[in-house]
Amino acid sequence: MSVRVIGGDAKGRLLKSPTGEKTRPTSNLVRSAIFSMLEPYLDAARVLDLFSGTGALGVEALSRGADWVDFFESDSRQCSSIRDNLKSLDYSAYGQVHRAKAERAVSMMDGSYDVILMDPPYTYDKLEPLLEEIGESSLSHAGSIIAVEHSYRQDLPLEVDGLRLIKQRRYGETMVTVYLQGGE
């Protein structure tokens, strides 16, 4: 499946991804919906892309005005592809790829993020505990937005450790849940 950037400076550019991978790239429809919801929060944002896979969500954030993206992906081939995509789009100076499981971001990273993108496998069963860790950690600050793409069959709480659900939309098998850290 080919993945293209769908908005911003790099709109229409093709992203490379290793062939034969089990990665489930976010569909154009869902990615478009996510970034419609996130548009007000992206300008000059610092972004964390957990479960990066192809890196399409983080690259899309850069294309739409984010200043920086940290990508977390455990598969070395995917990490290499993300680095290649950043280089081909002239975004290398605006992001870093970390070969590590998403859960490691809580202990590895310093500072906080304006936007946190999470696209775990639909079979991932530790999503709520990870949201709790993020809510309690320094990764998020008052006003941080956490966007989670998950199976519509997986219910997420309305609130979890300082994170409050502000939007939720279903697109076929996919649910997009958006949390706000603190605030009203």
C-alpha positions as CSV (number, residue, x, y, z in Angstrom):
1,M,0.0,0.0,0.0
2,S,1.5,3.3,-1.0
3,V,1.2,6.2,1.5
4,R,1.2,9.8,0.4
5,V,1.3,13.0,2.4
6,I,-2.2,14.4,2.2
7,G,-1.8,18.0,3.3
8,G,0.6,20.9,3.9
9,D,4.0,21.6,2.3
10,A,4.7,18.0,1.3
11,K,1.2,17.3,0.0
12,G,1.2,14.5,-2.6
13,R,4.7,13.2,-1.8
14,L,5.0,9.4,-1.6
15,L,6.4,7.9,1.6
16,K,8.5,4.8,1.4
17,S,7.7,1.8,3.6
18,P,9.3,-1.7,3.7
19,T,7.4,-4.2,1.6
20,G,5.8,-7.2,3.2
21,E,5.4,-5.5,6.6
22,K,2.5,-6.1,8.9
23,T,2.1,-2.4,9.5
24,R,-1.4,-1.0,9.1
25,P,-0.9,2.5,7.7
26,T,-3.6,5.0,8.6
27,S,-6.0,5.4,5.7
28,N,-6.1,8.8,3.9
29,L,-9.7,9.3,5.2
30,V,-8.7,8.7,8.9
31,R,-5.5,10.7,8.5
32,S,-7.4,13.6,7.0
33,A,-10.0,13.4,9.8
34,I,-7.2,13.4,12.5
35,F,-5.5,16.4,11.1
36,S,-8.7,18.3,10.6
37,M,-9.2,17.9,14.4
38,L,-5.6,18.7,15.2
39,E,-5.1,21.7,12.8
40,P,-5.5,24.4,15.5
41,Y,-2.8,22.7,17.6
42,L,-0.1,22.1,14.9
43,D,1.5,25.5,14.2
44,A,5.0,25.4,15.7
45,A,4.1,22.3,17.7
46,R,6.4,19.8,19.3
47,V,5.0,16.4,18.4
48,L,5.5,12.8,19.7
49,D,4.5,10.0,17.3
50,L,4.2,6.8,19.2
51,F,3.9,3.4,17.3
52,S,5.2,5.3,14.2
53,G,5.0,2.5,11.7
54,T,5.5,4.2,8.4
55,G,5.9,7.6,10.1
56,A,2.9,9.0,8.1
57,L,1.3,10.7,11.1
58,G,4.5,12.5,12.2
59,V,5.4,13.4,8.7
60,E,1.9,14.8,8.1
61,A,2.3,16.9,11.2
62,L,5.6,18.3,9.9
63,S,4.0,19.0,6.5
64,R,1.2,20.9,8.3
65,G,3.4,23.2,10.4
66,A,4.8,21.3,13.4
67,D,8.3,22.4,14.4
68,W,9.6,19.0,15.6
69,V,8.6,15.3,15.7
70,D,10.1,12.5,17.8
71,F,9.2,9.2,16.2
72,F,9.1,6.0,18.3
73,E,9.1,2.7,16.3
74,S,10.5,-0.7,17.4
75,D,11.1,-2.2,13.9
76,S,14.5,-1.3,12.5
77,R,13.4,-1.5,8.9
78,Q,10.5,1.0,9.6
79,C,12.9,3.3,11.4
80,S,15.2,3.3,8.4
81,S,12.3,4.1,6.1
82,I,11.2,7.0,8.4
83,R,14.7,8.4,8.3
84,D,14.8,8.1,4.5
85,N,11.4,9.8,4.2
86,L,12.5,12.7,6.5
87,K,15.6,13.1,4.3
88,S,13.8,12.9,1.0
89,L,11.3,15.6,2.2
90,D,14.1,17.8,3.7
91,Y,12.7,17.3,7.2
92,S,15.7,15.6,8.7
93,A,16.5,18.7,10.8
94,Y,12.9,18.6,12.2
95,G,12.6,15.1,13.6
96,Q,14.4,12.3,15.3
97,V,13.7,8.6,15.0
98,H,14.0,6.4,18.1
99,R,14.2,2.7,17.7
100,A,12.3,1.7,20.9
101,K,8.9,0.6,22.0
102,A,6.4,3.4,22.5
103,E,6.2,2.7,26.2
104,R,9.9,3.7,26.5
105,A,9.1,7.3,25.5
106,V,7.8,8.0,29.0
107,S,11.2,7.2,30.6
108,M,13.5,8.2,27.7
109,M,12.2,11.7,26.7
110,D,12.7,15.0,28.4
111,G,10.3,17.9,28.0
112,S,6.7,18.0,27.0
113,Y,4.8,17.8,23.7
114,D,2.0,19.9,22.4
115,V,0.6,17.0,20.4
116,I,1.0,13.2,21.0
117,L,0.0,10.8,18.2
118,M,-0.7,7.2,19.1
119,D,-1.5,4.5,16.5
120,P,-0.9,1.2,18.2
121,P,-1.8,-2.2,16.7
122,Y,-5.5,-2.9,17.2
123,T,-4.5,-5.9,19.3
124,Y,-2.4,-3.7,21.7
125,D,-3.9,-4.4,25.1
126,K,-2.0,-1.8,27.2
127,L,-3.4,1.4,25.7
128,E,-5.2,2.6,28.8
129,P,-2.2,2.1,31.1
130,L,0.0,3.9,28.6
131,L,-2.4,6.8,28.5
132,E,-2.3,6.9,32.3
133,E,1.5,7.0,32.2
134,I,1.4,9.8,29.7
135,G,-1.1,11.8,31.8
136,E,1.1,11.4,34.8
137,S,4.4,12.1,33.0
138,S,6.2,15.2,31.9
139,L,5.5,14.3,28.2
140,S,2.3,16.3,28.4
141,H,1.5,19.7,29.8
142,A,-1.7,21.6,30.3
143,G,-3.2,22.0,26.8
144,S,-1.4,19.0,25.3
145,I,-3.5,17.1,22.8
146,I,-3.3,13.3,22.6
147,A,-4.8,11.7,19.5
148,V,-5.3,7.9,19.6
149,E,-6.3,5.8,16.6
150,H,-7.7,2.4,17.8
151,S,-10.3,-0.2,17.0
152,Y,-13.9,0.9,17.5
153,R,-14.3,-2.2,19.6
154,Q,-11.9,-0.9,22.2
155,D,-13.5,1.4,24.7
156,L,-11.4,4.2,26.2
157,P,-12.3,6.1,29.3
158,L,-13.8,9.7,29.3
159,E,-11.0,10.7,31.6
160,V,-7.6,9.2,32.5
161,D,-5.1,10.8,34.9
162,G,-5.5,14.4,33.8
163,L,-6.5,13.6,30.2
164,R,-10.1,14.5,29.3
165,L,-11.8,13.1,26.1
166,I,-12.8,16.0,23.9
167,K,-13.6,14.4,20.6
168,Q,-14.3,10.9,19.3
169,R,-15.1,9.8,15.8
170,R,-15.6,6.5,14.1
171,Y,-14.5,5.6,10.6
172,G,-15.5,2.1,9.8
173,E,-13.3,-0.2,12.0
174,T,-11.3,2.7,13.2
175,M,-12.0,5.0,16.1
176,V,-10.1,8.3,16.7
177,T,-10.2,9.5,20.3
178,V,-8.7,12.9,21.2
179,Y,-7.8,13.9,24.8
180,L,-6.9,17.2,26.2
181,Q,-4.4,17.4,29.2
182,G,-6.0,19.5,31.9
183,G,-8.0,22.6,31.2
184,E,-11.6,22.9,30.1
